[in-house]
């Protein structure tokens, strides 16, 4: 998996017409009507946003496409079935949270699931009494973190 960034630009268009039937056509038809002057279009756009591979994957799914549209995007529905993810979960459960080994294992996990920022991880793992947790509890916490990243990415594309 790559940790490259992907980009999103949102454009909203509102069409106005004197007749409601004119508005009951495809976006392409509406755009053509706007060019000919049959209807009026008001468009606004937002600045281009940088998004993670995981956010891009959820965006493609929401748009009705496959996450593989862009090479190397993770398939959010298959993340928990990925043996590399399980290896990272086990590695993280073995590490002390305040070691370079933990940071390396977390970075590897983030690369596999398509996360480019450590912001959510910092919040998620902050204040945990990792040293006193059993290995199975640690593994469950890491799985909870993966779920939090998935939820965050999914909600980021629905804004």
Backbone as JSON, one array per atom type, in Angstrom:
{
  "sequence": "XXXXXXXXXXXXXXXXXXXXXXXXXXXXXXXXXXXXXXXXXXXXXXXXXXXXXXXXXXXXXXXXXXXXXXXXXXXXXXXXXXXXXXXXXXXXXXXXXXXXXXXXXXXXXXXXXXXXXXXXXXXXXXXXXXXXXXXXXXXXXXXXXXXXXXXXXXXXXXX",
  "N": [[0.84, -1.18, 0.0], [0.48, 2.23, -0.72], [1.4, 5.36, 0.77], [0.61, 7.66, -0.37], [-0.9, 10.85, -1.06], [-4.29, 11.65, -1.93], [-6.7, 13.53, -3.8], [-9.52, 15.76, -3.51], [-12.18, 17.54, -4.9], [-14.96, 19.49, -4.4], [-17.89, 20.38, -5.96], [-20.74, 22.3, -6.09], [-23.88, 22.65, -7.62], [-26.67, 24.53, -8.33], [-29.73, 24.48, -9.91], [-32.12, 26.53, -11.56], [-35.43, 26.98, -12.68], [-38.35, 27.88, -14.62], [-40.2, 25.95, -14.99], [-40.99, 22.9, -13.51], [-40.64, 20.41, -14.75], [-38.52, 20.69, -16.48], [-36.35, 20.46, -14.87], [-36.19, 17.77, -14.35], [-34.15, 15.96, -15.43], [-31.03, 14.56, -16.62], [-27.8, 15.45, -15.18], [-26.09, 16.24, -17.21], [-27.91, 17.01, -19.17], [-29.15, 19.13, -17.81], [-26.98, 20.86, -17.61], [-26.59, 21.44, -20.31], [-28.99, 22.75, -20.88], [-28.6, 24.96, -19.27], [-26.57, 26.23, -20.64], [-27.88, 26.97, -22.98], [-29.7, 28.74, -21.99], [-32.2, 28.07, -21.07], [-32.56, 27.33, -18.46], [-31.28, 28.49, -15.29], [-28.1, 28.36, -13.8], [-26.41, 28.14, -10.76], [-23.3, 27.98, -9.53], [-20.98, 26.75, -7.18], [-17.8, 26.25, -5.71], [-15.57, 24.36, -3.66], [-12.35, 24.65, -2.1], [-9.65, 22.57, -3.23], [-9.13, 19.54, -1.55], [-6.81, 17.67, 0.41], [-6.71, 14.24, 0.78], [-6.64, 11.08, 2.5], [-5.49, 7.78, 1.4], [-7.37, 5.9, 2.4], [-9.66, 7.5, 2.82], [-10.08, 8.24, 0.15], [-10.73, 5.75, -0.92], [-13.18, 5.18, 0.41], [-14.64, 7.33, -0.63], [-14.75, 6.68, -3.37], [-16.27, 4.33, -3.23], [-18.66, 5.38, -2.24], [-19.34, 6.89, -4.42], [-20.1, 4.98, -6.16], [-18.19, 3.45, -7.38], [-15.31, 1.26, -7.65], [-12.88, 0.64, -5.07], [-10.43, 0.04, -6.15], [-10.13, 1.63, -8.34], [-8.21, 3.64, -8.27], [-4.89, 2.7, -8.21], [-3.52, 0.65, -5.62], [-5.22, 1.43, -3.52], [-6.72, 0.8, -0.37], [-9.17, -1.73, 0.22], [-11.85, -0.98, 2.03], [-13.67, -2.84, 3.08], [-12.27, -5.16, 3.22], [-10.16, -4.9, 4.93], [-9.94, -6.03, 7.53], [-9.55, -8.65, 6.9], [-7.06, -8.87, 5.89], [-3.95, -10.38, 6.01], [-1.56, -9.05, 6.61], [-2.41, -6.9, 8.11], [-3.29, -8.2, 10.4], [-0.82, -9.2, 11.28], [0.41, -6.8, 12.0], [-1.25, -5.99, 14.08], [-0.71, -7.95, 16.0], [2.02, -7.44, 16.35], [1.94, -4.82, 17.39], [0.62, -5.31, 19.79], [2.56, -6.62, 21.19], [4.47, -4.72, 21.74], [5.83, -2.13, 23.83], [4.09, 0.83, 24.39], [5.45, 3.24, 24.33], [7.74, 3.11, 22.73], [10.17, 3.03, 20.02], [9.67, 0.79, 18.44], [6.93, 0.35, 18.68], [5.97, 2.67, 17.42], [7.0, 2.22, 14.83], [5.64, -0.15, 14.09], [3.02, 0.77, 14.21], [3.12, 2.74, 12.22], [3.55, 1.1, 10.0], [1.14, -0.37, 10.0], [-0.65, 1.77, 9.52], [0.16, 2.5, 6.94], [-0.63, 0.22, 5.52], [-3.43, 0.22, 5.85], [-4.07, 2.61, 4.7], [-3.76, 5.21, 5.84], [-2.62, 8.42, 6.39], [-2.0, 10.21, 8.38], [-1.06, 10.71, 11.77], [-2.75, 11.76, 13.58], [-5.33, 10.88, 14.58], [-4.56, 8.47, 15.74], [-2.86, 9.35, 17.78], [-4.69, 10.63, 19.48], [-6.37, 8.46, 20.02], [-4.79, 6.47, 21.32], [-3.78, 7.85, 23.45], [-3.23, 8.24, 26.88], [-3.84, 5.61, 27.55], [-3.45, 2.77, 29.63], [-1.33, 1.01, 28.73], [0.81, -0.66, 29.44], [-0.18, -2.25, 31.49], [-2.08, -3.82, 30.33], [-3.44, -6.89, 29.13], [-2.26, -9.01, 26.45], [-4.32, -9.81, 24.67], [-6.26, -7.86, 25.15], [-4.91, -5.6, 24.35], [-4.69, -6.2, 21.59], [-7.41, -6.07, 20.9], [-7.83, -3.36, 21.39], [-6.24, -2.22, 19.37], [-7.62, -3.14, 17.14], [-9.95, -1.72, 17.59], [-8.95, 0.83, 17.17], [-8.38, 0.69, 14.4], [-10.99, 0.44, 13.43], [-11.92, 2.95, 14.24], [-10.4, 4.63, 12.58], [-11.44, 3.82, 10.11], [-14.13, 4.6, 10.39], [-13.78, 7.36, 10.7], [-12.67, 8.03, 8.18], [-14.76, 7.27, 6.47], [-16.82, 8.99, 7.32], [-15.64, 11.38, 6.67], [-15.84, 11.62, 3.91], [-18.49, 11.98, 3.54], [-19.23, 14.51, 4.11]],
  "CA": [[0.0, 0.0, 0.0], [1.25, 3.47, -0.69], [0.87, 6.38, 1.67], [0.49, 8.91, -1.1], [-2.14, 11.58, -0.87], [-5.24, 11.77, -3.02], [-7.28, 14.87, -3.73], [-10.96, 15.84, -3.75], [-12.74, 18.87, -5.12], [-16.41, 19.42, -4.36], [-18.57, 21.46, -6.68], [-22.19, 22.22, -5.97], [-24.58, 23.41, -8.64], [-28.11, 24.65, -8.13], [-30.4, 24.87, -11.14], [-33.4, 27.22, -11.39], [-36.23, 26.97, -13.91], [-39.76, 28.26, -14.44], [-41.02, 24.76, -15.15], [-40.33, 21.83, -12.77], [-40.31, 19.29, -15.63], [-37.21, 20.95, -17.09], [-35.33, 20.03, -13.91], [-36.23, 16.31, -14.23], [-33.28, 15.36, -16.44], [-29.68, 14.28, -16.15], [-26.94, 16.61, -14.95], [-25.6, 16.67, -18.52], [-29.02, 17.74, -19.79], [-29.3, 20.39, -17.1], [-25.86, 21.72, -18.02], [-26.87, 21.89, -21.68], [-30.07, 23.73, -20.78], [-28.03, 26.17, -18.69], [-25.81, 26.88, -21.71], [-28.82, 27.57, -23.94], [-30.47, 29.77, -21.31], [-33.52, 27.59, -20.66], [-32.54, 27.35, -17.0], [-30.15, 29.23, -14.73], [-27.3, 27.54, -12.89], [-25.55, 28.83, -9.82], [-22.3, 26.99, -9.12], [-19.99, 27.12, -6.17], [-16.88, 25.16, -5.46], [-14.73, 24.45, -2.48], [-10.96, 24.44, -2.49], [-9.22, 21.18, -3.31], [-8.72, 18.98, -0.26], [-5.93, 16.51, 0.42], [-7.34, 13.16, 1.54], [-5.83, 9.86, 2.63], [-5.96, 6.68, 0.55], [-8.58, 5.3, 2.96], [-10.76, 8.4, 2.49], [-10.32, 8.12, -1.29], [-11.43, 4.47, -1.14], [-14.58, 5.36, 0.82], [-15.25, 8.25, -1.59], [-15.05, 5.93, -4.59], [-17.39, 3.44, -2.94], [-19.86, 6.22, -2.14], [-19.66, 7.35, -5.78], [-20.55, 3.84, -6.95], [-17.04, 2.86, -8.07], [-14.51, 0.32, -6.88], [-11.7, 1.27, -4.48], [-9.27, -0.25, -6.99], [-10.08, 2.61, -9.43], [-6.84, 4.11, -8.13], [-4.04, 1.58, -7.78], [-3.02, 0.61, -4.24], [-6.14, 1.86, -2.46], [-7.22, -0.32, 0.43], [-10.6, -1.97, 0.17], [-12.25, -0.9, 3.44], [-14.41, -4.02, 3.52], [-11.36, -6.3, 3.33], [-9.04, -4.57, 5.81], [-9.83, -6.98, 8.65], [-9.18, -9.96, 6.37], [-5.7, -8.76, 5.38], [-3.0, -10.98, 6.96], [-0.57, -8.05, 7.03], [-3.04, -6.13, 9.19], [-3.24, -9.05, 11.61], [0.57, -9.2, 11.73], [0.65, -5.52, 12.67], [-2.0, -6.01, 15.34], [0.06, -8.79, 16.92], [3.27, -6.72, 16.65], [1.63, -3.71, 18.28], [0.26, -5.85, 21.11], [3.8, -7.07, 21.85], [5.36, -3.58, 22.0], [5.51, -1.09, 24.8], [3.53, 1.94, 23.62], [6.37, 4.38, 24.28], [8.99, 2.68, 22.11], [10.24, 3.17, 18.56], [9.08, -0.4, 17.83], [5.48, 0.6, 18.6], [5.78, 3.67, 16.37], [7.26, 1.58, 13.54], [4.55, -1.08, 13.81], [1.84, 1.59, 13.94], [3.33, 3.32, 10.89], [3.33, 0.03, 9.0], [-0.31, -0.6, 9.97], [-1.28, 2.91, 8.86], [0.45, 2.4, 5.5], [-1.43, -0.87, 4.95], [-4.86, 0.57, 5.81], [-4.26, 3.83, 3.92], [-3.87, 6.38, 6.71], [-1.41, 9.24, 6.24], [-1.8, 11.09, 9.53], [-1.1, 10.06, 13.08], [-3.58, 12.57, 14.49], [-6.34, 10.07, 15.27], [-3.85, 7.49, 16.57], [-2.39, 10.04, 18.99], [-5.86, 10.8, 20.36], [-6.93, 7.16, 20.39], [-3.93, 5.74, 22.25], [-3.38, 8.73, 24.54], [-3.76, 7.96, 28.21], [-4.12, 4.19, 27.81], [-2.51, 2.09, 30.52], [-0.91, -0.08, 27.83], [1.73, -1.57, 30.13], [-0.92, -3.16, 32.36], [-3.1, -4.54, 29.56], [-3.09, -8.2, 28.58], [-2.05, -8.96, 25.0], [-5.6, -9.88, 23.94], [-6.91, -6.56, 25.31], [-4.17, -4.71, 23.45], [-5.12, -6.5, 20.21], [-8.75, -5.51, 20.75], [-7.69, -1.89, 21.31], [-5.73, -1.9, 18.03], [-8.76, -3.34, 16.22], [-10.82, -0.55, 17.8], [-8.31, 1.96, 16.48], [-8.62, 0.51, 12.96], [-12.4, 0.8, 13.23], [-12.05, 4.41, 14.38], [-9.86, 5.21, 11.34], [-12.41, 3.56, 9.05], [-15.28, 5.45, 10.63], [-13.36, 8.73, 10.42], [-12.52, 8.18, 6.73], [-16.09, 7.18, 5.88], [-17.57, 10.22, 7.6], [-14.97, 12.52, 6.0], [-16.3, 11.73, 2.52], [-19.92, 12.25, 3.49], [-19.46, 15.91, 4.46]],
  "C": [[0.88, 1.23, 0.0], [0.62, 4.43, 0.31], [0.78, 7.71, 0.95], [-0.84, 9.57, -0.8], [-3.0, 11.49, -2.12], [-5.94, 13.11, -2.82], [-8.76, 14.82, -4.1], [-11.34, 17.29, -3.93], [-14.25, 18.7, -5.18], [-16.98, 20.64, -5.06], [-20.07, 21.26, -6.48], [-22.82, 23.12, -7.01], [-26.07, 23.39, -8.3], [-28.72, 25.17, -9.42], [-31.75, 25.49, -10.81], [-34.12, 27.21, -12.73], [-37.64, 27.43, -13.59], [-40.67, 27.05, -14.44], [-40.33, 23.59, -14.45], [-39.93, 20.64, -13.66], [-38.94, 19.45, -16.27], [-36.1, 20.44, -16.17], [-35.27, 18.5, -13.75], [-35.44, 15.66, -15.35], [-31.89, 15.16, -15.85], [-28.9, 15.57, -15.92], [-26.42, 17.13, -16.28], [-26.68, 17.48, -19.25], [-29.24, 19.09, -19.14], [-28.19, 21.37, -17.5], [-26.09, 22.27, -19.42], [-27.96, 22.96, -21.67], [-29.54, 25.04, -20.2], [-27.24, 26.95, -19.73], [-26.74, 27.58, -22.68], [-29.69, 28.64, -23.31], [-31.86, 29.35, -20.9], [-33.66, 27.56, -19.14], [-31.31, 28.15, -16.56], [-29.42, 28.32, -13.75], [-26.44, 28.45, -12.03], [-24.57, 27.79, -9.27], [-21.36, 27.58, -8.07], [-19.06, 25.95, -5.96], [-16.06, 25.44, -4.21], [-13.29, 24.21, -2.92], [-10.63, 22.95, -2.46], [-8.69, 20.72, -1.96], [-7.76, 17.81, -0.47], [-6.59, 15.47, 1.31], [-6.42, 11.94, 1.54], [-6.32, 8.8, 1.64], [-7.24, 6.02, 1.08], [-9.8, 6.18, 2.69], [-11.1, 8.33, 1.01], [-11.09, 6.84, -1.59], [-12.9, 4.59, -0.76], [-15.31, 6.3, -0.14], [-15.64, 7.55, -2.88], [-16.23, 4.99, -4.38], [-18.69, 4.24, -2.9], [-20.31, 6.72, -3.51], [-20.08, 6.21, -6.69], [-19.43, 3.16, -7.71], [-16.36, 1.86, -7.14], [-13.31, 1.03, -6.27], [-10.45, 1.06, -5.34], [-9.19, 0.68, -8.22], [-8.7, 3.27, -9.45], [-6.03, 2.92, -7.63], [-3.67, 1.76, -6.31], [-3.97, 1.16, -3.19], [-6.59, 0.65, -1.66], [-8.71, -0.5, 0.19], [-11.09, -1.99, 1.61], [-12.96, -2.15, 3.96], [-13.5, -5.23, 3.75], [-10.2, -6.06, 4.3], [-8.87, -5.61, 6.91], [-9.46, -8.39, 8.2], [-7.73, -10.0, 5.88], [-4.72, -9.35, 6.4], [-1.92, -10.01, 7.43], [-1.12, -7.18, 8.16], [-2.98, -6.92, 10.49], [-1.82, -9.12, 12.16], [0.89, -7.92, 12.5], [-0.05, -5.45, 14.02], [-1.22, -6.8, 16.39], [1.35, -8.07, 17.32], [3.02, -5.57, 17.62], [1.31, -4.19, 19.69], [1.49, -6.28, 21.9], [4.68, -5.91, 22.31], [4.88, -2.73, 23.16], [5.11, 0.14, 23.98], [4.5, 3.12, 23.46], [7.73, 4.0, 23.71], [8.98, 2.95, 20.61], [9.62, 1.98, 17.83], [7.57, -0.24, 17.67], [5.2, 1.58, 17.47], [5.98, 3.08, 14.98], [6.11, 0.65, 13.14], [3.26, -0.31, 13.48], [1.94, 2.24, 12.56], [3.09, 2.31, 9.79], [1.83, -0.26, 8.87], [-1.01, 0.54, 9.22], [-1.04, 2.88, 7.36], [-0.43, 1.34, 4.84], [-2.9, -0.47, 4.84], [-5.12, 1.89, 5.11], [-4.47, 5.09, 4.74], [-2.55, 7.14, 6.64], [-1.08, 10.08, 7.46], [-1.84, 10.29, 10.82], [-2.0, 10.77, 14.07], [-4.59, 11.72, 15.27], [-5.67, 9.04, 16.18], [-3.38, 8.14, 17.87], [-3.53, 10.23, 19.98], [-6.33, 9.46, 20.9], [-6.1, 6.48, 21.49], [-3.49, 6.56, 23.46], [-4.04, 8.32, 25.85], [-4.08, 6.51, 28.5], [-3.04, 3.61, 28.71], [-2.05, 0.81, 29.82], [-0.07, -1.12, 28.57], [0.99, -2.6, 30.99], [-2.04, -3.92, 31.64], [-2.57, -5.89, 29.11], [-3.0, -8.09, 27.06], [-3.37, -9.0, 24.22], [-6.37, -8.56, 24.03], [-6.22, -5.54, 24.41], [-4.58, -4.93, 22.0], [-6.51, -5.92, 19.95], [-8.71, -3.99, 20.63], [-7.2, -1.48, 19.92], [-6.84, -2.09, 16.99], [-9.76, -2.19, 16.36], [-10.26, 0.68, 17.13], [-8.54, 1.87, 14.97], [-10.06, 0.89, 12.63], [-12.63, 2.3, 13.32], [-11.52, 5.11, 13.13], [-10.83, 5.0, 10.19], [-13.63, 4.47, 9.19], [-14.97, 6.91, 10.3], [-13.28, 8.96, 8.9], [-13.88, 8.16, 6.04], [-16.88, 8.47, 6.12], [-16.94, 11.42, 6.91], [-15.45, 12.69, 4.57], [-17.79, 12.03, 2.43], [-20.25, 13.68, 3.88], [-19.8, 16.71, 3.22]]
}
